[in-house]
Amino acid sequence: MTAKPPPPPPSPSLNHRYNHHSLPPSTVKLPTNHTTDTALLTLLQQRKTNEAWLAYTHLPHLPNPTCLSRLICQLSYQNTPTSLTKAQSIIQRLREERQLHRLDSNALGLLAVAAAKSGDTLYAKSIVKSMLRSGYLPHVKAWSAVVSRLAAAGDDGPKEAVKLFSQVTRTIRRFTDAVVTDSRPDTAAYNAVLNACANLGWSDKFCQLFDEMPKNKCEPDVLTYNVMIKLCARTERKELLVFVLERILEKGIPLCMTTLQSLVASYIGFGDLDTAEEIVQAMREGRLDLCKILRDLNMDVEVDVDEEGDEDEKENDNDVFENLLPNMKYGNDYVPPLLPKAFYPNTRMYTTLMKGYMKAGRIKDTVRMLEAMRDQEDRDSHPDHVTYTTVVSALVNVGSMEKARQVLVEMSKAGIQANRVTYNVLLKGYCQQLQLDNARDIIKEMIDVGIEPDAVSYNTLIDGCILIDDCAGALVFFNEMRARGIAPTKISYTTLMKAFSVSGQPKLANDVFIEMEKDPRVKVDLVAWNMLIEAYSRLGMFDLAKETVEKMKKKGVYPDVATYGSLANCIALAKKPGEALLLWNEIKERCGLIADEDKLTTKSSSIIPVLKPDEGLLDTLADICVRAAFFKKALEIVAFMEELGIAPNKTKYTRIYVEMHSRMFTSKHASRARQDRRVERKRAAEAFKFWLGLPNSYYGSEWRLEGDGAGEDEYAI
């Protein structure tokens, strides 16, 4: 591990506070001891952080603000799990004793950055928000680091990044320029929040923030436009990629290889491997007219878009992108700019193209690319650990584990050390091949070469145990992971829940869920809720499954197709067809098939996300309704399936009808009143038979099978 430079001294500009939001100082007189505080400060000045922490734990009183702030700074700067835990314990103590005002913003800012770097983005965000509430203006490098980490995080991270950016900048706008000099957003801060918008595909918000940059004396740099390339990819605007490159060149922004690599990666993401190859080949030839090459290739893209009927949707976005890329509107006489110099492919560029071959299933081309890179005279184009890992991954994807291991050996002979990612890829391959013994050997090999397994390693092993129905083994790996001091991730918990769900142990799945709720480092998301609901549904425990769904809704998490699919399967297993009707009504509401005045829920429909049911969910509901003789509802469901372009399984429904309902409404001995009550149901049954193509009253013929009609009451509802 490389030695870290000492932290910068506290900056006075970080320590100012705006008084009307300050926490009131505690009225409790805390004891102080000048001698012990001096000894503690001396240890801190000598950079003896561990000894200073030990001295702090033995103090009968809180040290002075200088000692506290410096101790937090140095613990944060160590940036290890242990040091962060120590720093957080100090914060917790100060919060409980209402003494947070003793810390300066430098200490809190460094702690927020350290927490963000360690992956604890929720804690980092809470620190920044606490600073704002307590009257501190955090330094831009502190709060923008948290925004950056949130933007790249999963779940709601990008949304939280945008919210945090907005909250900080709103606060800053309340004060004069002189007060907020060090807190004002810079280009790096804007790039962080723009990256969040790009990850979300929010082109409107991206444009709004982009327009704000000059107002805050921030100029877009090459990273800003690299993020714009990502936005084009997220919003499926492949034809705009060339305009981003042109805009960089027009504005005279120094071009970097990362931009060209991002272009290649974007085209590969669109499945356009031909254009990616054209870029790499043009670079190999040292050509400068890359923009013209891409414009020529782009002409076919616009025709394809028109043919697909997506032109209207594209036009809706054009106003936003024309503001970002005014060169979109240039005429046919426009001469695309040339690159300032020749850029030749490097290792990263070739590896990106290699990933495209892997994605397209071109394994031979992937291996050939590795061999070609080895023979390159330019050492900047030689394969690195990412290149070798890509080849290993390609071979693992097709189940060639022996060849994958050979590549690992070749990698070692080339003097390139395999890293944790390489070994995790091999782990995944062995688990997919149900070779858990070999997977365990990989873990031992990792440890022998000095590479510690991480949460991904153990998540893979737990998933492998599920594939062989070994829930006990999954639990062993989960506990082993924690024993090694590796914090379980969201995937760790949900994968273990899946193990207990598949093995028919919903109580244990619930225990894992409860433990996940208690873990402050992870967020219980829809996947976790669905896994718990699935555990109950597999055994037909409908009451518990439905109760869990209601709890989920109260937490602000709304069911998706998987949730409803589990409930539908549970209803079928529990034989509660009446619940299927309630579920179908809720699904209709979520799909917008019910008028506002008829909706069951009182919450605004804009809050609840629109549902897009799949074939499995609708088919299960239709199956339940047909078996329960709810023909009117069955017709509603199959009609909706046809509207969505899903072909209902008429053969299956015909078989169910013939087996279960062929003698309905044929008894000559039922009372008149009972016959009258059946009129509506009989009409629905005839309509359903008409849809199936069976003989029915719509054709003027009577539907009969062999038999005397006995047993009709058995099917009547």
Rosetta blueprint (number, residue, H / E / L):
1 M L
2 T L
3 A L
4 K L
5 P L
6 P L
7 P L
8 P L
9 P L
10 P L
11 S L
12 P H
13 S H
14 L H
15 N L
16 H L
17 R E
18 Y L
19 N H
20 H H
21 H H
22 S L
23 L L
24 P L
25 P L
26 S L
27 T L
28 V L
29 K L
30 L L
31 P L
32 T L
33 N L
34 H H
35 T H
36 T H
37 D H
38 T H
39 A H
40 L H
41 L H
42 T H
43 L H
44 L H
45 Q H
46 Q L
47 R L
48 K L
49 T H
50 N H
51 E H
52 A H
53 W H
54 L H
55 A H
56 Y H
57 T H
58 H L
59 L L
60 P L
61 H L
62 L L
63 P L
64 N L
65 P H
66 T H
67 C H
68 L H
69 S H
70 R H
71 L H
72 I H
73 C H
74 Q H
75 L H
76 S H
77 Y H
78 Q H
79 N L
80 T L
81 P H
82 T H
83 S H
84 L H
85 T H
86 K H
87 A H
88 Q H
89 S H
90 I H
91 I H
92 Q H
93 R H
94 L H
95 R H
96 E H
97 E L
98 R L
99 Q L
100 L H
101 H H
102 R H
103 L L
104 D L
105 S H
106 N H
107 A H
108 L H
109 G H
110 L H
111 L H
112 A H
113 V H
114 A H
115 A H
116 A H
117 K H
118 S L
119 G L
120 D L
121 T H
122 L H
123 Y H
124 A H
125 K H
126 S H
127 I H
128 V H
129 K H
130 S H
131 M H
132 L H
133 R H
134 S H
135 G L
136 Y E
137 L L
138 P L
139 H L
140 V H
141 K H
142 A H
143 W H
144 S H
145 A H
146 V H
147 V H
148 S H
149 R H
150 L H
151 A H
152 A H
153 A L
154 G L
155 D L
156 D L
157 G H
158 P H
159 K H
160 E H
161 A H
162 V H
163 K H
164 L H
165 F H
166 S H
167 Q H
168 V H
169 T H
170 R H
171 T H
172 I H
173 R L
174 R L
175 F L
176 T L
177 D L
178 A L
179 V L
180 V L
181 T L
182 D L
183 S L
184 R L
185 P L
186 D L
187 T H
188 A H
189 A H
190 Y H
191 N H
192 A H
193 V H
194 L H
195 N H
196 A H
197 C H
198 A H
199 N H
200 L H
201 G L
202 W L
203 S H
204 D H
205 K H
206 F H
207 C H
208 Q H
209 L H
210 F H
211 D H
212 E H
213 M H
214 P H
215 K H
216 N H
217 K L
218 C L
219 E L
220 P L
221 D L
222 V H
223 L H
224 T H
225 Y H
226 N H
227 V H
228 M H
229 I H
230 K H
231 L H
232 C H
233 A H
234 R H
235 T L
236 E L
237 R L
238 K H
239 E H
240 L H
241 L H
242 V H
243 F H
244 V H
245 L H
246 E H
247 R H
248 I H
249 L H
250 E H
251 K L
252 G L
253 I L
254 P L
255 L L
256 C L
257 M H
258 T H
259 T H
260 L H
261 Q H
262 S H
263 L H
264 V H
265 A H
266 S H
267 Y H
268 I H
269 G H
270 F L
271 G L
272 D L
273 L H
274 D H
275 T H
276 A H
277 E H
278 E H
279 I H
280 V H
281 Q H
282 A H
283 M H
284 R H
285 E L
286 G L
287 R L
288 L L
289 D L
290 L H
291 C H
292 K H
293 I H
294 L H
295 R H
296 D H
297 L H
298 N H
299 M H
300 D H
301 V H
302 E H
303 V H
304 D H
305 V H
306 D H
307 E H
308 E L
309 G L
310 D L
311 E H
312 D H
313 E H
314 K H
315 E H
316 N H
317 D H
318 N H
319 D H
320 V H
321 F H
322 E H
323 N H
324 L H
325 L L
326 P H
327 N H
328 M H
329 K H
330 Y L
331 G L
332 N L
333 D L
334 Y L
335 V L
336 P L
337 P L
338 L L
339 L L
340 P L
341 K L
342 A L
343 F L
344 Y L
345 P L
346 N L
347 T H
348 R H
349 M H
350 Y H
351 T H
352 T H
353 L H
354 M H
355 K H
356 G H
357 Y H
358 M H
359 K H
360 A L
361 G L
362 R L
363 I H
364 K H
365 D H
366 T H
367 V H
368 R H
369 M H
370 L H
371 E H
372 A H
373 M H
374 R H
375 D L
376 Q L
377 E L
378 D L
379 R H
380 D H
381 S H
382 H L
383 P L
384 D L
385 H H
386 V H
387 T H
388 Y H
389 T H
390 T H
391 V H
392 V H
393 S H
394 A H
395 L H
396 V H
397 N H
398 V L
399 G L
400 S L
401 M H
402 E H
403 K H
404 A H
405 R H
406 Q H
407 V H
408 L H
409 V H
410 E H
411 M H
412 S H
413 K H
414 A L
415 G L
416 I L
417 Q L
418 A L
419 N L
420 R H
421 V H
422 T H
423 Y H
424 N H
425 V H
426 L H
427 L H
428 K H
429 G H
430 Y H
431 C H
432 Q H
433 Q L
434 L L
435 Q L
436 L H
437 D H
438 N H
439 A H
440 R H
441 D H
442 I H
443 I H
444 K H
445 E H
446 M H
447 I H
448 D H
449 V L
450 G L
451 I L
452 E L
453 P L
454 D L
455 A H
456 V H
457 S H
458 Y H
459 N H
460 T H
461 L H
462 I H
463 D H
464 G H
465 C H
466 I H
467 L H
468 I L
469 D L
470 D L
471 C H
472 A H
473 G H
474 A H
475 L H
476 V H
477 F H
478 F H
479 N H
480 E H
481 M H
482 R H
483 A H
484 R L
485 G L
486 I L
487 A L
488 P L
489 T L
490 K H
491 I H
492 S H
493 Y H
494 T H
495 T H
496 L H
497 M H
498 K H
499 A H
500 F H
501 S H
502 V H
503 S L
504 G L
505 Q L
506 P H
507 K H
508 L H
509 A H
510 N H
511 D H
512 V H
513 F H
514 I H
515 E H
516 M H
517 E H
518 K H
519 D L
520 P L
521 R L
522 V L
523 K L
524 V L
525 D L
526 L H
527 V H
528 A H
529 W H
530 N H
531 M H
532 L H
533 I H
534 E H
535 A H
536 Y H
537 S H
538 R L
539 L L
540 G L
541 M L
542 F H
543 D H
544 L H
545 A H
546 K H
547 E H
548 T H
549 V H
550 E H
551 K H
552 M H
553 K H
554 K H
555 K L
556 G L
557 V L
558 Y L
559 P L
560 D L
561 V H
562 A H
563 T H
564 Y H
565 G H
566 S H
567 L H
568 A H
569 N H
570 C H
571 I H
572 A H
573 L H
574 A H
575 K L
576 K L
577 P H
578 G H
579 E H
580 A H
581 L H
582 L H
583 L H
584 W H
585 N H
586 E H
587 I H
588 K H
589 E H
590 R H
591 C L
592 G L
593 L L
594 I L
595 A L
596 D H
597 E H
598 D H
599 K L
600 L L
601 T L
602 T L
603 K L
604 S L
605 S L
606 S L
607 I L
608 I L
609 P L
610 V L
611 L L
612 K L
613 P L
614 D L
615 E H
616 G H
617 L H
618 L H
619 D H
620 T H
621 L H
622 A H
623 D H
624 I H
625 C H
626 V H
627 R H
628 A L
629 A L
630 F L
631 F H
632 K H
633 K H
634 A H
635 L H
636 E H
637 I H
638 V H
639 A H
640 F H
641 M H
642 E H
643 E H
644 L L
645 G L
646 I L
647 A L
648 P L
649 N L
650 K H
651 T H
652 K H
653 Y H
654 T H
655 R H
656 I H
657 Y H
658 V H
659 E H
660 M H
661 H H
662 S L
663 R L
664 M L
665 F L
666 T L
667 S L
668 K L
669 H L
670 A L
671 S L
672 R H
673 A H
674 R H
675 Q H
676 D H
677 R H
678 R L
679 V H
680 E H
681 R H
682 K H
683 R H
684 A H
685 A H
686 E H
687 A H
688 F H
689 K H
690 F H
691 W H
692 L H
693 G L
694 L L
695 P L
696 N L
697 S H
698 Y H
699 Y H
700 G L
701 S L
702 E L
703 W L
704 R L
705 L L
706 E L
707 G L
708 D L
709 G L
710 A L
711 G L
712 E H
713 D H
714 E H
715 Y H
716 A L
717 I L
